[in-house]
Amino acid sequence: MAVMLYVRFPLSLRNVEDLLNERGVDISHETVRFWWNRFGPIFAGEIKRRRIQALRHSHWKWHVDEMFVKVNGKVCYLWRAVDHEGEVLDAVVTRRRDSKAALKLLRKVMRGYGKPEVIVTDKLKSYGAALRELGIDANRHETSGRWINNRAENSHLPLRRRERAMQRFRRMRSLQKFAAVHGSVYNHFHQERHLYSRQNFKDNRTAALNEWRELFAA
């Protein structure tokens, strides 16, 4: 529960400590930190493995974008890929914003999910160079359109909220670790409630919570 609260919601370690204290669980915020660092990647890896096996992602269209993140006062770049439904596929942290960094992300995503039919990016030329090196045809790469990559842009928002609650990151390794765990937990609990009736949304939310409980029970 502590790991889920910390990763899923924009809460600080001390916020999680206070919430658990209200439920009768007396722990320190440092215990929450230890649990998150120890069990967060394990839970996230298991969620990702299950979703890949169940094919809970799409090969139709992927959206790729990069966001600026300050790490210990220096600007780094978090490259992220999502499918057309907003499912976070993977993320990579780099110091540079070039074709080598774009290639690193694309290779990592394709290694786990295969190749998509269409890749949507902004007009950064690094994407085109990376896709050519991977042998992907230009007609499968979309860049034109004012709001064409909004799916990727909007997917940054939950992570931005978490970044503010954590008062930014101090190491690239910490950012990479949190981005990977946050993406898996977000995929697991994210329900597009506007597409379902209230009852269907409640059923899906309950199923996601029960599946999460099975993870740490195992």
N, C-alpha and C positions, 0 to 999 in steps of 0.2 A: 504493500500500500504506500509506504513512504517513497519508494522509487517511482511509482506511478504518479503520485502527487507532484513530485519535484520535476519530473520530465514533462509531464503532460500539461501542467498549468504554470502560469508565470508567477511562481512562488519562490521565495528565497529559502535557504536552508532553515533559517529561524522561523519563517512562516510555517513550514512543514512541521517543525518541532512543536509550535503552538497548537496547530490543528490536531496533531496526535495527542497532545496533552489533554485537550478537551475531550478526547475519546478514552482517556484513562491510560494512555501509553506514555510513560515517563522516560524519555530519551533525550540525549543532547543533539544539537545540530551537527556536531562532529560525527555522531553515529549515523545520521542521515547521509552525510558526505561519504562516509566509508561504505555504507550500503549501496549508494548510487554508483560509486566507482567500482565496487566489487561485483554487483549483480546486474547493473544496468546493461553492460555489453552482453552478458549472458542471455538475458531476456530478449534483447533486441536481435541477437543472432538467431535465436530460436524462432522468433516471430518472422524474421525474413526468410528463414529456411522453409517454414510452413507455407508462407504466402507464395514462394516460388514454386513449391511442389504442387500447390493448389491452383497455380496459374492465375493468381489474383492480380494480374497486371495486363496491360495491353501492348501488343506489338504494332498497333496501327499508327499511332502518332506520339512522338516524344517531344517534350519541350525542354530546352537546355538554356540555362542562364547563369550568370555569375553575380555575386553580390560583394560589396566592399565590407570588410570587417576589420576593426582595429584590434590588434593583438599586442598588448603591452605598449600601446602608443604608436605602433607601426601598422600601416595598411597592408592587409593580406586579402586574398580573394577566395571566396567559397563558391566553388562550381557545383551546381546541382542539376539533376535531371529528374523530370516528372513525366508521367504519361498523360494522356488527354483527359483523364478523370481526376488528376491531381495526386495520384499515387507517387510518393517519393521513391525514386529508384535507387539513387546513390548520391554521394557528395564527396568532393575532394577539396582540400585546402592547399593553396600554393602561395608563394611569395610574388610570382609574376603573373601577368595577364597576357599570355602569348599562346601560340599554337601548341607548344609543348604541354602546357597546362591543360588546354582543351583536349588534346589527344589522350592525356592521362585519364581524364574523366570518362571519355567515350570508350576507351579500351576497357576500363573497369566495369562500366555498365553493360557493355556488350558481352563481356566475359560471363556475366551472371544471367543476362536476359536474352542474349541473341541480338539480331539486328532488327530495327523497326522498319516499317514501310516508309515513314516520313519523319524527318527531324526538323523541328522548328527552332530557330535561334534569332537573336537580334542580328544587326549588320556588322558585328565584329568580324574582321577578316580571319582571325585565328580559327574560327569554326570551319570556314571553308577549306583552309589549309589542312586542318586535322582530318576532315572528312575525305579529302582527296587522298591523303596518305592511307586511309583505311579502305580506299577503293569504293566509296559510296558515290553513286551518280549524283550530279548536280540537280537533276530533276526531282530528287528525293529530299532536297534541302530547301526549306521555305524560309525566307527572310523578309519578304515584302508584306506590308499591311500595318496599319497604325497600332492595332491592339492584338496582333497575331500571337504575341508571346505573353499575353496576360496570365495564362495559366501558370507559367513559371514565375512571373513577377509576384502574383498573389500568394504563391506557395512560400515565399520568403517571409511573409508577415508573422506567422506563428513563431518562427525562429527569432525574428527581430524582437518580439515581445519577451521571449525568454532571455535574450541577450541583455535587455535593459534590466530585467529582474536580477540577473546574475552580476550586474555591474561590469559587463564586458569580460573578455577572456585575457588570460595572461600568457598562455602558451599556445602555439599552433597545434600541438598534440592534443591539448584539452579541447580545442575547438573541433578538431577532426573527430574526436571521440564523442563529444556531445552531439554533433550534427548527425552522426551515424545512429546513435541511440534515439535521438529525438525523431528522426525520420521514420524509424520502425514503429515507435510507439504512436506517432501521429497517424500512420497508416492504419494501425490496429483499431484505434478508437474513433477515427474520423468517420462521421456519418453525414452523408449529404441529405440533411433532414428536409430540404426543400423538395426533394424528389419522392418522398414517402409520406404516407399518412402518419398521424401521431402514434398510432398503435404499432405500426411497422418500425418506426424509429425507436420506440421503447423496447421492442423485442430485439432489434439489432444491437442496441446499447447493452442490454442485459447479457446477450450472447457474447459480446466482446469482453465484458467484465468477467464473466464466468471462464472464458478461455484464458484471460490473464491470470486468474486465480489458479488455474490448472498449471500454469507455467511455474509459479513459485512453489506450488505444492509438490511438484515433481523434483 
